[in-house]
Amino acid sequence: MKKENRFLYGLIVVLIIFLLIHLGIVVFTGRQNFALVSDNYYQQELKYQERIDRLTRANELNPPIVVRVTRGLIQLTYPESFSASLVEGSIRLFRPSDNRLDRRYPLAVSPDLNQTIAVNPLVPGRWKLYLDWTQNGITYSLEKDVYVE
């Protein structure tokens, strides 16, 4: 009789541990932040072919836009065609792991065809740089992976 009680108590303990583990998993996953990449991702997906066309036009630029990450700065070097025409656009730094850290900057081409962005306010890690601009009525897009230290 005593052997049966030990088996019964052991079975109850195993079931309680099993249920506590599952309850812990439910609580843990319930507290996770499941932020979407974008709030309006569905509308962006419908226009994705336009984005592919803009990326293709940007990749065909000769010379291309150069993106360099140095200690404390992201430096963009633009081609000479940027100085000859009116260029409007924006730079977006996208953090894949947390969209609350995303940053947006205006496109500001200096006379020496450079633009620098300080990385001091940015969290170290992987970022995606999206550069969207319009030049002579034609839209372009550029995507680069950037690692900030």
N, C-alpha and C positions, 0 to 999 in steps of 0.2 A: 504494500500500500504506500509506503514511503517513497519508493522508486517512482510511482506514478505521480505523486505530488511534485517531486523534483522536475519531472518532465513537463508537467503542466505549468509550473512556475517559470521554467526556462522558456517554454513556448510563449508565454505571456510577455516576458521580458524582451524576447526577440521581436515580437509584434509591436510592442511599445517603441522600441528603438527604431524599427522600420518606419512607423508612423511619424516619429519625431524627425527623422531624416527627411521624409517627404514634406512635412510641414515646414522645415527649415528651407528646403529648396523653393517652396511656394512663396515664402516670405522674402527670400533673397531675390527671386526673379520679379516679384511684385515691386520691389524698390528700385529696379534698374531703370535708367533713362533710355527710352527707345525713341530718341529724336530722329525724325526723318532728315534726309539730306537736304531737302527743301520742302517748304510748306505747300508749294503748288507744283509738286513733281509731275503730276499727271499732265498739266498744261505744257510743261517743259518737254515731256516725252513726245507730245503731239507735234512739236516744232523741232524735233531732233535732226531731221534732214537738213533744215536750214543751218543748224549749228555745224553739221558735218561740212557743208559747203563753205561756211566762214572759216573753219579750221583748215580746209584745203587751200583756200586763197592765202591764208597767212603762211602756210608751209611753203608756198610757191614764191614768197618774197625772196629777193636776192639783192643784197645780203639780208639774212634773217635778223630778227630781234634777238639780242643776246641777254640772257638772264644769268647773273652771277650772285652768289651768296658769299659774302665775306663776313668777317667778324663784326657783328652788330649792324650790318646793312644788306639790303637786297638792292642790287644795282641793275637797272635795265638800260641797255644801249640800243637806240633806235637807228634804223637805216636813214640815209640822207634824204630819201623821199618824204620823210616826215616833216622836214623843214620847209619844203617847197609848197606844201598844201596845208589846208586847214584840217586838223585832226582832232576829233573829240572821242572820248571814251572813258573807261573806268578799269581799275585793277581790283580784283577781289581775291583776297587770301582766304581760302577755305580750309577749315580744320576737319578732316574726315571723322575724327573720333568725337567731336563735340561742336555742333553747329552754333552754339552760343558764343564761341570764340571767333567766329568769322569777322573779317575786317574788309572794308571797302575804301578805296582811295581814288581820287580823280586822276585821269591821265594828264600829266603835266610835263611836256617835253621842254627841256631847257635849251638854250641856244647851242650848247655843245652836244645835243642829242642824247642826253642822259637823264635818268630819273632815279633817285635813291629813296628807299623806304627804310626807316629805322625799325629794327626788329626787337628793340627793347621791350615794347609792351606785349610782344607775342610770347606765347608759351613754347618752350623748346619742343621740337619733334617734327613730324612730317606735316607739311602743308601743301595744298595745291594752289598754284597761282593761275588765275583766269584773267586774261587781258582781252577785253572787248573794245573795239574802236571802229569808227567810221572815218573813211578817207575818200574824198571826192564822191560822196554818195554811195560808196561800196562798203559793206560791213565785213569785218575780219574778227577772228577769235584765235587766241593762243592759249594753250594749257601747258603748264610745266609743273613738275614735282619739285618742291623746295624743302630742304631740311634745315631747320633753324636750330642752332646750338644755344 
